[in-house]
Amino acid sequence: MKTLFNLFGRGKTPYSVACLLLSATAFSQEQPKDSTKTNQLDAVLVSAVRVTTKTPVSFSNLSKSDIRSRNLGQDIPILMNFMPSVVTTSDAGNGIGYTGIRVRGSDATRVNITINGIPYNDAESHGTFWVNMPDFASSVESLQLQRGVGTSTNGAGAFGASLNLLTDSYATQANGEISNSAGSFNTRKHTVKFSSGLINGFELAGRLSAINSQGYIDRGASDLKSYFLQGTFVGKTTLIKALVFGGSERTYQSWNGIDSETLRKDRQFNSAGIFTDENGQTRFYDNETDNYFQDHYQLHWNERLSEKWSLTTALHYTKGKGYYENYKEDADFADYALEPVAGQTGTDLIRQKWLDNDFYGFTFSSSYTEEKFDLIVGGGWNKYEGDHFGKVIWARFASQSEPGDHYYDDYAVKTDGNVFAKINYMLTSKWSLFADMQYRGVNYKANGVQADFVDDHFGFFNPKAGITYLVNAKNTMYFSYAKANREPNRTDYESGNAVPEKLNDFELGWRNTSDKIKFNANLYYMAYKDQLILTGNLDDVGNPIRSNSKKSYRVGIEADATFMISNQFTLRPNITVSSNKNVDLDVQGQNYGTRSIAYSPEIIAGNIFSYKPNRHFQAALLSKFVGEQFMNNIELPAAKLPDYFVNDVNLSYEFNPGKVFKTITINGLVNNILDRQYVSNGYMYDIYPYYYPQAGINFLIGLTLKF
């Protein structure tokens, strides 16, 4: 209640309060609208990691049709912006390039992400870099976001949420698609898709995409390319899919942020690459870029053994390689394995920091469906091998260096295996039980971190249980408990915070479904021990630094609804009200008592108000409110990010010419239509704040031809 009183006591305008109240209850827990297009065998692909309304878990689905009209080049996190408890941000300010997502205040390193059940999070950093797979949304059939610990899945344990993506299903008829969009900041997206349709049980489908944007931030440019190729065999009881997909990215670095004074004077300033030449002139290095490619290979075999039994197995391999490049002024010779040059203490140089990695393994699951219960048994094993090394490609005083020399060589090897079993059991016509047990073993070896070498083994047991009560045909109640454990990432070791974290997650929910209204409410309490919380600081290469908080919690209530006002008008609001605290917080020996966890706003609200007068035209007003939040954990006034309220407008019109093209669709998106100046993210340099400002009013318009 304190949060609600504070809301009305902080000078909110009547308009913003009214909009927030409208959002007090944008996405329902319906099954994806396109699910009828997905063969039952295809659905088995993710049955081990997805849930339904029978499971006592807070979740939301997003289908291809939900995002189609907004899929004009922005990354997947931005397309998820209006889901409950979600906050998104963009380094370049316009949703293209490096983007981030937080759920219930937990950043992307704590959101477990799988693609067709295959882990996607980077094994070492735990991060997710959507910039490596631009326009991947064009190959996604549906996604499911489970908030909290959720159910057992492959990959690292979830501490804020789990996100599972299912790629395109197969098509029975041959088809093609050409999609182009353009807009503000010289943004352009070009996509070509095709499918052969099923021919004697086989289908071949693919996509090629290219995205270019100058970005809102000065020189925050992106040059992105991606591909997706899928071969499918469909039999009576068999589905086999072979997928190859990936992409390459070249982005001018825009991750430095700006200080308070620059935010007032020049919101679009970018300090990346700045240096002073020999004549004392300020210049910018034109190749201060991040360069990376990533290729994914997946092979899935789904077999329906009987009416009750089904089996799925998968093999996967990911190859990633790339570097980022910096101009460094007056660098110490010793830091780059160079001998001092007579009369010089350092040198200007250009460096590249490389990562070359391989990630491979397998997953499996078997499901048994009976009248009164569903059982899923599964698991997986994965191995990561990564090389970290650096090169000096130019130096004003090169000393003894030779082309191709490495000034550091580090490596990491990580294996991760898990087994799990889940069961939903109908006790009576009203009561059902859910149980889920997982054991996960992790081995991590690396050098170049604290004490120069790490060799750790972790064994985690993660039990989960819940109960669901069917009140009547329209109302369902549920309660669940889940325990989760999670290992530190590479940066945690480097900063001396290498204690695993533990979480006990309690969820109490209510679902109501009627012809005109669908409503979901969920109360959660997440109690952490040794939670690795963001400190707000960055290390010398820009990675967020985390620190173990001995005791902390997140407690809140989430509500979302779908109101069918009429056949033409739909309202889909959501709101999360929460309290996120460190208890007896200790920072460098000083006790600060109970303080707010960094990057955890107390209020997150969204709404989609849509109008569809006929099957050809639709319009939507999309609104997002994010409450104030701190960028460190001691509630330093300078570390406070103000709240913001942003509105977008989305329009779509579809023609059916009947000749040559099946459909011609024009989509338009105007972001931040009220031209608000706001900041969605930042960090602290000691006691000084740095910000990532987001774009004012901007637009994208697209044309899609289907044949």
Secondary structure, 3 states (H helix, E strand, C coil): CHHHHHHHCCCCCHHHHHHHHHCCCCCCCCCCHHHHHCCHHHHHHHCCCCCCCCCCCCEEEEEHHHHHHHCCCCCHHHHCCCCCCEEEEECCCCCCCCEEEEECCECHHHEEEEECCEECCCCCCCCCCHHHCCCHHHHEEEEEEEECCCCCCCCCCCCCEEEEEEECCCCCCCEEEEEEEEEHHHEEEEEEEEECCCECCEEEEEEEEEEEECCCCCCCCEEEEEEEEEEEEECCCEEEEEEEEEEEEEEECCCCCECHHHHHHCCCCCCCCEEECCCCCEEECCCCEEEEEEEEEEEEEEEECCCCEEEEEEEEEEEEEEEEEEEEEEEEHHHHCCCCCCCCCEEEEEEEEEEEEEEEEEEEEEEEECCCEEEEEEEEEEEEEEEEEEEEEEECCCCCCCCCCEEEEEEEEEEEEEEEEEEEEECCCCEEEEEEEEEEEEEEEEECCHHHEEEEEEEEEEEEEEEEEECCCCEEEEEEEEEEEECCCHHHHHCCCCCCEEEEEEEEEEEEECCCEEEEEEEEEEEEEEEEEEEEEECCCCCEEEEEEEEEEEEEEEEEEEEECCCCEEEEEEEEEEEEEEEEEEECCEEEEEEECCCCCCEEEEEEEEECCCCCEEEEEEEEEECCEECCCCCCHHHEECCEEEEEEEEEEEECCCCCCCEEEEEEEEECCCCCCCEEEEEEECCEEEEEECCCCEEEEEEEEEC
